[in-house]
Amino acid sequence: MIELVNVRKKFGSRMAVDELSFTVARGEIFGLLGHNGAGKSTAIGMMLGQVWPTGGEVKICGHDVAVHRSAALKQVGAIFETPVFYDYLSGWRNLEILSTYTAPTPPGRIREVVEWVGLTGRERCKVRTYSHGMRARLALAQALLPRPELLILDEPSDGLDPEGIHEMRQTILRLQRELGLTILLSSHLLNEVEQLCTRIAILQQGKKVFEGSVVEVKSGRGRVALKTPDFAAAARLLCERGLITATAEDRFITLAAGHSTGEVTQALVASGLAVDGIWQHEQTVEDFYLGLVNRQREEATQ
């Protein structure tokens, strides 16, 4: 559904996106992560044909956006940057007007998307009376009007309260599950990404520094949490015995291939070192993201 190959975008002397490549398969929810200024919005702008790439190839639904923009975006719905509505008109009237930018939409379709996003009963109210969460749902309704197969969502939960974030998450999951939509979302809410996405890519200063599955990220790459009164002494002993290959944050160890937590516990206790707890660590997307970004920054300064 989405294919970027060696995509670059340069603004003056600044390289905003640098040799970016990734693919998004039909039916998955893919997360694009990175700090402010990492290149996420620029990449999405190129996917939507609103930003012209300096180099590389951007394909959406099998079509090159730079060559066949209309065909590429025919089955795409999007929330990009801050949605703007006519505050003095109703949500329904806004959807009627906005739909004419692509093709006239029958009332039945508008009613359908209003129900999908949970605005039934408020669709005839003026938008100026809407909460931030209702405006976000109206933006999602607009994105759904053309019956898209692909949704591209730039910070869909930005500014929402916890209840609104939960409602947006459930709506996105329902759309993917019941309509079979492919969804790419950019977000700085890493907990939401963990609960929504099947795969992620992380950008750092315009470059992709990771692409992989959320399951892979959460596996912790074999990390084990070890709670002991003297972690430094325990780590030295385990390294000497060849039971671990690395430590982190004075609480994590990485087991050497073929060794178990039972062997670690036995070695420590036999050497007179107490073990208060030891368990397989399932790292969060936030753990992984912060660790990766911090390592990238450290390497850049060396």
Sine and cosine of phi, psi and omega as CSV:
sin_phi,cos_phi,sin_psi,cos_psi,sin_omega,cos_omega
0.00,0.00,-0.61,0.79,0.06,-1.00
-0.76,-0.65,0.72,-0.69,0.07,-1.00
-0.62,-0.79,0.89,-0.46,0.09,-1.00
-0.93,-0.38,0.76,-0.65,-0.02,-1.00
-0.79,-0.61,0.94,-0.35,0.07,-1.00
0.77,0.64,0.72,0.70,-0.07,-1.00
-0.98,0.18,0.72,-0.70,0.04,-1.00
-0.78,-0.63,0.54,-0.84,0.15,-0.99
-0.61,-0.80,0.84,-0.54,-0.03,-1.00
-0.88,-0.48,0.78,-0.62,0.11,-0.99
-0.95,-0.31,0.97,-0.23,-0.08,-1.00
0.90,0.44,-0.85,-0.53,0.01,-1.00
-1.00,-0.07,-0.06,1.00,-0.07,-1.00
-0.99,-0.12,0.80,-0.59,0.05,-1.00
-1.00,0.01,0.96,-0.28,-0.05,-1.00
-0.99,0.16,-0.60,0.80,0.06,-1.00
-0.72,-0.69,0.77,-0.64,-0.18,-0.98
-0.79,-0.62,0.96,-0.28,0.07,-1.00
0.79,0.61,0.79,0.61,-0.05,-1.00
-1.00,0.03,0.80,-0.59,0.05,-1.00
-0.70,-0.71,0.74,-0.67,0.19,-0.98
-0.20,-0.98,0.26,-0.96,0.04,-1.00
-0.78,-0.63,0.47,-0.88,0.09,-1.00
-0.82,-0.58,0.87,-0.50,-0.06,-1.00
-0.99,0.12,0.38,-0.93,0.02,-1.00
-0.86,0.52,0.74,-0.67,0.10,-0.99
1.00,0.01,-0.09,1.00,-0.02,-1.00
-0.99,-0.13,0.29,-0.96,0.14,-0.99
-0.95,-0.32,0.90,-0.43,-0.13,-0.99
-0.92,-0.40,0.75,-0.66,-0.02,-1.00
-0.97,-0.25,0.72,-0.69,0.06,-1.00
-0.94,-0.35,0.92,-0.40,-0.13,-0.99
-0.90,-0.43,0.40,-0.92,0.06,-1.00
0.33,-0.94,0.36,-0.93,0.01,-1.00
-0.94,0.34,0.18,-0.98,0.08,-1.00
-0.86,0.52,0.78,-0.62,-0.02,-1.00
1.00,0.02,0.09,1.00,-0.02,-1.00
-0.97,0.25,-0.29,0.96,0.03,-1.00
0.91,-0.42,0.08,1.00,-0.06,-1.00
-0.89,0.46,-0.80,0.60,-0.06,-1.00
-0.92,0.40,-0.57,0.82,0.06,-1.00
-0.90,0.44,-0.67,0.74,0.02,-1.00
-0.89,0.45,-0.68,0.73,0.02,-1.00
-0.91,0.41,-0.64,0.77,0.05,-1.00
-0.85,0.52,-0.60,0.80,0.04,-1.00
-0.95,0.32,-0.59,0.81,0.06,-1.00
-0.89,0.45,-0.56,0.83,-0.05,-1.00
-1.00,-0.04,0.07,1.00,0.04,-1.00
0.96,0.29,0.29,0.96,0.01,-1.00
-0.99,-0.14,-0.25,0.97,0.08,-1.00
-0.79,-0.61,0.77,-0.63,-0.06,-1.00
-1.00,0.04,0.83,-0.56,-0.01,-1.00
-0.93,0.37,0.54,-0.84,0.10,-0.99
-0.97,0.25,-0.51,0.86,0.01,-1.00
-0.27,-0.96,0.19,-0.98,0.00,-1.00
1.00,-0.01,-0.10,-0.99,-0.10,-1.00
-0.74,-0.67,0.74,-0.68,0.06,-1.00
-0.87,-0.49,0.90,-0.44,0.03,-1.00
-0.90,-0.43,0.75,-0.67,0.07,-1.00
-0.83,-0.56,0.80,-0.60,-0.02,-1.00
0.80,0.61,0.57,0.82,0.07,-1.00
1.00,0.06,-0.04,1.00,-0.04,-1.00
-0.92,-0.39,0.64,-0.77,0.08,-1.00
-0.95,0.31,0.87,-0.49,-0.08,-1.00
-0.89,0.46,-0.59,0.80,-0.04,-1.00
-0.94,0.34,-0.42,0.91,-0.08,-1.00
-0.98,-0.22,-0.67,0.75,-0.07,-1.00
-0.78,-0.62,0.89,0.45,-0.10,-1.00
-0.85,0.53,-0.72,0.70,-0.05,-1.00
-0.87,0.49,-0.71,0.70,0.01,-1.00
-0.92,0.38,-0.62,0.78,-0.02,-1.00
-0.90,0.44,-0.61,0.79,-0.12,-0.99
-0.98,-0.19,0.09,1.00,-0.07,-1.00
-0.86,0.52,-0.59,0.81,-0.05,-1.00
-0.91,-0.41,0.58,0.82,-0.02,-1.00
-0.88,-0.48,0.74,-0.67,0.18,-0.98
-0.91,-0.41,0.51,-0.86,-0.09,-1.00
-0.49,-0.87,0.54,-0.84,0.29,-0.96
-0.90,-0.43,0.93,-0.38,-0.09,-1.00
-0.77,-0.63,0.81,-0.59,-0.06,-1.00
0.85,0.52,-0.49,-0.87,-0.10,-1.00
-1.00,-0.03,0.90,-0.43,0.01,-1.00
-0.89,0.46,0.63,-0.78,-0.02,-1.00
-0.88,-0.47,0.75,-0.66,0.01,-1.00
-0.80,-0.60,0.24,-0.97,0.12,-0.99
-1.00,0.09,0.97,-0.22,-0.11,-0.99
-0.89,0.45,-0.47,0.88,-0.07,-1.00
-1.00,0.09,-0.01,1.00,0.05,-1.00
-0.94,-0.34,0.28,-0.96,0.02,-1.00
-0.96,0.28,0.28,-0.96,0.08,-1.00
-0.87,0.50,-0.65,0.76,0.01,-1.00
-0.88,0.48,-0.73,0.68,-0.03,-1.00
-0.91,0.42,-0.59,0.81,0.08,-1.00
-0.86,0.50,-0.70,0.72,-0.01,-1.00
-0.91,0.41,-0.62,0.79,0.05,-1.00
-0.87,0.49,-0.73,0.68,-0.04,-1.00
-0.92,0.39,-0.73,0.68,-0.07,-1.00
-0.91,0.41,-0.51,0.86,0.00,-1.00
-0.93,0.37,-0.44,0.90,-0.02,-1.00
-0.94,0.33,-0.24,0.97,0.03,-1.00
-0.93,0.38,-0.41,0.91,0.03,-1.00
-0.94,-0.35,-0.86,0.51,0.03,-1.00
-0.30,-0.95,0.56,-0.83,0.03,-1.00
-0.82,0.57,0.67,-0.74,-0.06,-1.00
-0.89,-0.45,0.79,-0.62,-0.01,-1.00
-0.92,0.38,0.45,-0.89,0.00,-1.00
-0.82,0.57,-0.56,0.83,0.00,-1.00
-0.87,0.49,-0.62,0.78,0.01,-1.00
-0.94,0.34,-0.64,0.77,0.04,-1.00
-0.89,0.46,-0.69,0.73,0.02,-1.00
-0.88,0.47,-0.63,0.78,0.00,-1.00
-0.89,0.46,-0.73,0.68,-0.04,-1.00
-0.95,0.30,-0.52,0.86,0.07,-1.00
-0.87,0.49,-0.67,0.75,0.03,-1.00
-0.93,0.38,-0.64,0.77,-0.02,-1.00
-0.86,0.51,-0.65,0.76,-0.09,-1.00
-1.00,-0.08,0.01,1.00,0.09,-1.00
0.99,0.16,0.55,0.83,0.03,-1.00
-0.96,-0.28,0.09,1.00,-0.01,-1.00
-0.85,0.53,0.77,-0.63,-0.04,-1.00
0.98,-0.18,-0.33,0.94,0.02,-1.00
-0.87,-0.50,0.04,1.00,-0.08,-1.00
-0.92,0.38,-0.37,0.93,0.00,-1.00
-1.00,-0.07,-0.01,1.00,0.04,-1.00
-0.99,0.12,0.48,-0.88,0.02,-1.00
-0.93,0.38,0.59,-0.80,-0.09,-1.00
-0.89,0.45,-0.46,0.89,0.00,-1.00
-0.90,0.43,-0.27,0.96,0.04,-1.00
-1.00,-0.02,-0.04,1.00,-0.07,-1.00
-0.98,0.19,0.58,-0.81,0.17,-0.99
-0.96,0.27,0.14,-0.99,0.03,-1.00
-0.88,0.48,-0.63,0.77,0.01,-1.00
-0.91,0.42,-0.62,0.79,0.03,-1.00
-0.92,0.38,-0.60,0.80,0.07,-1.00
-0.90,0.44,-0.63,0.78,0.03,-1.00
-0.90,0.44,-0.63,0.77,0.03,-1.00
-0.94,0.35,-0.57,0.82,0.06,-1.00
-0.91,0.41,-0.63,0.78,0.05,-1.00
-0.89,0.46,-0.64,0.77,0.03,-1.00
-0.92,0.39,-0.61,0.79,0.06,-1.00
-0.87,0.49,-0.68,0.73,0.04,-1.00
-0.86,0.50,-0.67,0.74,-0.01,-1.00
-0.90,0.43,-0.45,0.89,-0.05,-1.00
-1.00,0.05,-0.24,0.97,-0.09,-1.00
-0.80,0.60,-0.70,0.71,-0.08,-1.00
-0.98,0.18,0.29,0.96,-0.04,-1.00
0.81,0.58,0.85,0.52,-0.10,-1.00
-0.96,0.30,0.40,-0.92,0.20,-0.98
-0.99,-0.14,-0.34,0.94,-0.02,-1.00
-0.78,-0.62,0.77,-0.63,0.11,-0.99
-0.93,-0.36,0.76,-0.65,0.08,-1.00
-0.90,-0.44,0.90,-0.43,-0.14,-0.99
-0.86,-0.52,0.91,-0.42,0.01,-1.00
-0.99,-0.12,0.96,-0.29,-0.02,-1.00
0.78,0.63,0.87,0.50,-0.06,-1.00
-0.91,0.41,-0.38,0.93,-0.02,-1.00
-0.97,-0.25,0.20,0.98,-0.07,-1.00
-0.87,0.48,0.80,-0.60,0.07,-1.00
0.99,0.13,-0.03,1.00,-0.02,-1.00
-0.99,0.14,0.47,-0.89,0.10,-0.99
-0.98,0.20,0.15,-0.99,-0.07,-1.00
-0.82,0.57,-0.63,0.78,0.02,-1.00
-0.91,0.42,-0.67,0.75,0.02,-1.00
-0.91,0.41,-0.62,0.79,0.04,-1.00
-0.89,0.45,-0.69,0.73,0.02,-1.00
-0.88,0.47,-0.71,0.71,-0.01,-1.00
-0.90,0.44,-0.66,0.75,0.02,-1.00
-0.90,0.43,-0.66,0.75,0.01,-1.00
-0.87,0.48,-0.72,0.69,-0.02,-1.00
-0.90,0.43,-0.61,0.79,0.02,-1.00
-0.91,0.42,-0.70,0.71,0.00,-1.00
-0.88,0.47,-0.70,0.72,0.01,-1.00
-0.90,0.44,-0.63,0.78,0.00,-1.00
-0.92,0.38,-0.64,0.77,0.03,-1.00
-0.88,0.47,-0.68,0.73,0.00,-1.00
-0.93,0.37,-0.65,0.76,-0.08,-1.00
-0.96,0.29,-0.73,0.69,-0.15,-0.99
-1.00,-0.03,-0.45,0.89,0.01,-1.00
-0.97,-0.26,-0.13,0.99,0.03,-1.00
0.94,0.35,0.44,0.90,-0.04,-1.00
-0.95,0.32,0.52,-0.85,0.22,-0.97
-1.00,-0.05,0.72,-0.70,-0.11,-0.99
-0.75,-0.66,0.80,-0.60,0.20,-0.98
-0.93,-0.36,0.80,-0.60,0.04,-1.00
-0.75,-0.66,0.62,-0.78,0.11,-0.99
-0.97,-0.26,0.74,-0.67,-0.03,-1.00
-0.40,-0.92,0.51,-0.86,0.14,-0.99
-0.98,-0.19,0.01,1.00,0.04,-1.00
-1.00,0.00,1.00,-0.02,-0.17,-0.98
-0.92,0.39,-0.51,0.86,0.06,-1.00
-0.91,0.43,-0.61,0.79,0.04,-1.00
-0.92,0.40,-0.67,0.74,0.03,-1.00
-0.85,0.52,-0.67,0.74,-0.01,-1.00
-0.88,0.48,-0.61,0.79,-0.04,-1.00
-0.99,0.11,-0.32,0.95,-0.09,-1.00
-0.98,-0.20,-0.66,0.75,-0.29,-0.96
-1.00,-0.06,0.51,-0.86,0.14,-0.99
-1.00,-0.03,-0.59,0.81,0.04,-1.00
-0.67,-0.74,0.36,-0.93,0.01,-1.00
-0.66,-0.75,0.38,-0.92,0.22,-0.98
-0.78,-0.63,0.63,-0.77,-0.01,-1.00
-0.91,-0.41,0.78,-0.63,0.04,-1.00
-0.96,-0.27,0.60,-0.80,0.07,-1.00
-0.65,-0.76,0.91,-0.41,-0.02,-1.00
0.79,0.61,0.70,0.71,0.08,-1.00
0.99,0.10,-0.15,0.99,-0.02,-1.00
-0.96,-0.29,0.56,-0.83,0.12,-0.99
-0.98,0.20,0.83,-0.56,0.00,-1.00
-0.94,-0.35,-0.15,0.99,0.07,-1.00
-0.33,-0.95,0.60,-0.80,0.21,-0.98
-0.57,-0.82,0.79,-0.62,-0.01,-1.00
0.01,-1.00,-0.05,-1.00,-0.05,-1.00
-1.00,0.10,0.45,-0.89,0.07,-1.00
-0.91,0.41,-0.56,0.83,0.05,-1.00
-0.87,0.49,-0.68,0.73,0.03,-1.00
-0.88,0.47,-0.68,0.73,0.00,-1.00
-0.89,0.46,-0.72,0.70,-0.08,-1.00
-0.95,0.30,-0.29,0.96,0.03,-1.00
-0.91,0.41,-0.32,0.95,0.04,-1.00
0.95,0.30,0.14,0.99,0.02,-1.00
0.79,0.62,0.66,0.75,0.09,-1.00
0.99,0.12,0.23,0.97,-0.02,-1.00
-0.97,0.25,0.59,-0.81,0.01,-1.00
-0.81,-0.59,0.70,-0.71,0.08,-1.00
-1.00,0.08,0.75,-0.67,-0.01,-1.00
-0.80,-0.59,0.85,-0.53,0.03,-1.00
-0.94,-0.34,0.91,-0.42,-0.04,-1.00
-0.51,-0.86,0.53,-0.85,-0.03,-1.00
-0.86,0.51,-0.50,0.87,-0.02,-1.00
-0.77,-0.63,0.99,0.11,-0.08,-1.00
-0.90,0.43,-0.63,0.77,-0.05,-1.00
-0.88,0.48,-0.71,0.71,0.01,-1.00
-0.91,0.41,-0.65,0.76,0.01,-1.00
-0.89,0.45,-0.67,0.74,-0.02,-1.00
-0.90,0.44,-0.67,0.74,0.01,-1.00
-0.87,0.49,-0.72,0.69,-0.01,-1.00
-0.88,0.48,-0.72,0.70,-0.05,-1.00
-0.92,0.40,-0.59,0.81,0.07,-1.00
-0.90,0.43,-0.70,0.71,0.00,-1.00
-0.87,0.49,-0.58,0.81,-0.01,-1.00
-0.99,0.15,-0.12,0.99,-0.01,-1.00
0.96,0.27,0.36,0.93,-0.04,-1.00
-1.00,0.06,-0.40,0.92,0.01,-1.00
-0.75,-0.66,0.34,-0.94,-0.01,-1.00
-0.91,-0.41,-0.29,0.96,-0.04,-1.00
-0.30,-0.95,0.33,-0.94,0.11,-0.99
-0.75,-0.66,0.29,-0.96,0.01,-1.00
-0.41,-0.91,0.68,-0.74,0.15,-0.99
0.84,0.54,0.40,0.91,0.00,-1.00
0.83,0.56,0.48,0.88,0.07,-1.00
-0.45,-0.90,-0.16,0.99,0.00,-1.00
-0.88,-0.47,0.59,-0.81,0.12,-0.99
-0.79,-0.61,0.44,-0.90,0.08,-1.00
-0.92,-0.40,0.88,-0.47,-0.05,-1.00
-0.93,0.38,0.62,-0.78,0.14,-0.99
-0.95,0.31,0.46,-0.89,-0.04,-1.00
-0.82,0.57,0.74,-0.68,0.06,-1.00
1.00,0.04,0.00,1.00,-0.02,-1.00
-0.93,-0.38,0.39,-0.92,-0.12,-0.99
-0.84,-0.55,0.21,-0.98,0.06,-1.00
-0.91,0.42,-0.50,0.86,0.03,-1.00
-0.89,0.46,-0.66,0.75,0.02,-1.00
-0.91,0.41,-0.62,0.78,0.04,-1.00
-0.89,0.47,-0.74,0.67,-0.01,-1.00
-0.87,0.49,-0.71,0.71,-0.02,-1.00
-0.88,0.47,-0.68,0.73,-0.03,-1.00
-0.91,0.41,-0.66,0.75,-0.02,-1.00
-0.93,0.36,-0.73,0.69,-0.02,-1.00
-0.90,0.44,-0.65,0.76,0.00,-1.00
-0.89,0.45,-0.43,0.90,-0.01,-1.00
-1.00,-0.09,0.15,0.99,0.05,-1.00
0.99,0.14,0.26,0.97,0.03,-1.00
-0.98,-0.22,0.83,-0.56,-0.05,-1.00
-0.95,0.32,0.56,-0.83,0.09,-1.00
-0.87,-0.49,0.95,-0.32,0.01,-1.00
-0.99,0.15,-0.40,0.92,0.01,-1.00
-0.05,-1.00,0.55,-0.84,0.07,-1.00
-0.49,-0.87,0.78,-0.63,-0.05,-1.00
-0.41,-0.91,0.45,-0.89,0.06,-1.00
-0.91,0.42,0.76,-0.65,-0.05,-1.00
-0.99,-0.11,0.83,-0.56,0.12,-0.99
-0.99,-0.17,0.98,-0.18,-0.05,-1.00
-0.96,0.29,0.48,-0.88,0.05,-1.00
-1.00,0.09,0.23,-0.97,0.11,-0.99
-0.87,0.49,-0.59,0.81,0.02,-1.00
-0.90,0.44,-0.71,0.71,0.07,-1.00
-0.82,0.58,-0.77,0.64,-0.06,-1.00
-0.90,0.44,-0.73,0.69,-0.04,-1.00
-0.87,0.49,-0.76,0.65,-0.04,-1.00
-0.91,0.42,-0.65,0.76,0.03,-1.00
-0.89,0.45,-0.68,0.73,-0.01,-1.00
-0.91,0.41,-0.73,0.68,-0.03,-1.00
-0.89,0.45,-0.66,0.75,0.01,-1.00
-0.90,0.43,-0.63,0.77,0.04,-1.00
-0.91,0.42,-0.65,0.76,0.03,-1.00
-0.88,0.48,-0.67,0.75,-0.01,-1.00
-0.91,0.40,-0.67,0.74,0.01,-1.00
-0.89,0.45,-0.67,0.74,0.01,-1.00
-0.91,0.42,-0.56,0.83,-0.02,-1.00
-0.93,0.36,-0.44,0.90,-0.04,-1.00
-1.00,-0.03,-0.14,0.99,-0.03,-1.00
-0.99,0.12,0.00,0.00,0.00,0.00
